[in-house]
Amino acid sequence: MIDRKNARLLALAAMIVFISTVAVLLARQFNIGPERPAPDFRTFGPKTAPVQIYEYTDFSCPACRHAAGKIDEMMKIYGPGLRISFKHYPLMDIHPWSFHAAAYADCAGEQGKFKEYADLLFENQEKWAQSKEKPKEFEAYAAQLKLDWPKITACADSAETLRRLKLDIAEGDLKGVNATPTFFINGRRAVGGGQLVDQARKFDNILRAAKP
């Protein structure tokens, strides 16, 4: 038999699980939870842009590669009307090098080349994403961009970089992100490039409404 003390502990554990589950569901439905600003090198567009997009992405994800192209097109079309903030959400269970890629991209960003390094990762995704050994492409892309590779490797292993990436993942978990890419467009969730494009159809109206 279970004594009263153990029964209370089991009840408390069940209550904690229930509350945690409800919290995640509420965060997912209503987009609540912390919204940490992305580093400057991962943010594009003015702070006052009427359309604010947070993208949770994975450099090993084919759908993220496709969506990155859509984002570039939107930035060209809407210019200062958009602000894009990239958040890392590497799906490490299925993409073995996605966390490493995120770290190296951030460290390239520390040297002013985040977007350029990210573009190379996406463009050449099939060459490195499922490699059995650590991809040589990570260093090759740094050389192509004339970056300091020893500095990048030290940065990628640093506690600060690891903490930043883990906080992105934790934030995504709290918001109920379970697929990449996931976007939050002025607080509204969109999953995948198709839903992103659907939301983009409303951008003209948002920008017109924001004009003085």
Beta strands, then each sheet from edge to edge (+ up, - down):
strand 1: 43-44
strand 2: 51-57
strand 3: 82-88
strand 4: 182-185
strand 5: 188-191
sheet 1: 1+ 3- 2- 4+ 5-
end
